[in-house]
Amino acid sequence: MSMDDLTNILMPGMGLEDEEEMCDEDMLANHRLAKKNLKFIVAKIPAKAFKQGRKPSIWDIYTSSPRVIAYCCPTRLDLRFVFSCYDQLSDLWFIAKPGQDVDVNRAIWYWGMDKSHSFLAENRGIYYNLLVMVFTIAHSRAGYPTPWIAPGTEPFVNQFVEAWVAYVIPGENFSKPEEFLATWTEGKTDLMVFTEGQLDAMKFWPKGMKKKKALNDLLWNPMDFLVHGPGLLTQRQMDEYGMLLAYEFVNKVLCVGKKAQDRSPGGRMADPVVKHLLRIQDVNWKAPLVRALVEDDDDMDLERHTTGQKQRAEAWMDSTQAIAMLQQQLGDRGQE
């Protein structure tokens, strides 16, 4: 039931427009500005970046409902930070690059604003990075060659996978994502960035994937792939089934993370959202989150840490080669 429906039921004959007429001009101006700003800001944040998997409405902001909580984000970089820094984020086109303000870059990563630089596997480019990374780590741990990766990039690959798992499965410790972001900011390595043509070419296979019975003989629990797989699989098995096992590993982590988040404080099963009847006159315009939405506060106590590096670093692997590997390892099997 919408807020307008509630208003009509409890206050017959009075809709939101009539209620607006009862507000003073400043209050009404704030309300309209808040709605406009929220529309622009949340357009840049994927729904999956919120713990409840959906974007907040203006009434969620006014009431500080659980829908304003990030899926996984340090408190300092919460939605208030995003509201306060919107102008700066917009000037950067919501793209993370070394050399920019460190906290702004971190917010872009945690909130998934840059599809090529985030911890959200719902972005297909991130998903494909993860598949090949997990495949690579398994080969490396087993002592098998990994000629497809750039020299010296293996620590970066390990850090990103560990950071992603820590992001997906809830916890209060952000050490792994923070360690990776420090490496990404100061280092010389980046994730693969795929072109739209490459992403379009890969659309067909993930939807048609089916778990192979042969995988059950190798590893019963997909989450064990990186722990036990390297010691159990021969090089032939790793080459033949490694990408499928990486696929199963990534999807199992996503499934475990979603269930855990749903049951955690603020999650969909732990704290169901209850609609509150609220009039514009009742809004606390001094509440920090509301203030950040309606006030221009772009100088919000930011420590301006920047690095000298401005050019995007080289990817840990060639994206064209990665697409070829994925199509070879998974594409044909996806059609079976």
Secondary structure, 3 states (H helix, E strand, C coil): CCHHHHHHHHCCCCCHHHHHHCCCHHHHHHHHHHHHHHHHHHCCCCHHHECCCCCCCHHHHHHCCHHHCECCCCHHHCHHHHHHCHHHHHHCCCCCCCCCCHHHHHHHHHHCCECCECCCCCCHHHHHHHHHHHHHHHHHHCCCCCCCECCCCHHHHHHHHHHHHHHHCCCCCCHHHHHHHHHHHHCCEECCCCCHHHHHHCCHHHHHCCCCHHHHHHCCCHHHHHHHHHHHCCHHHHHHHHHHHHHHHHHHHHHHHHHHHHHCCCCCCCCCCCCCCCCHHHCCCCCHHHHHHHCCCCCCCCCCCCCCCCCCCEECECHHHHHHHHHHHHHCHHHC
